[in-house]
């Protein structure tokens, strides 16, 4: 039996999202950031910066796709 650790828990947290929940989380974070950015003003449009990272993820032999919107990282695993 494996011991539980921060890394073990973090590795398993990555499997929380489905494609649908990943999209929902991403959109929710973009809307939250938009609310912070616009404040009490009204604008025709806003631009929200986000970065995406794709990498091989060894513990699960899959691809890990992550985005970061204002310090909040959301990841999804694409399994083989």
Buried (B, 14 or more C-beta within 10 A) or exposed (E): EEEEEEEEEEBEEBEEBEEEEBEEBBEEBBEBBBEEEEEEEEEEEEEBEBEEEEEEBEEBEBBBBBBBBEEBEBBBBEEE
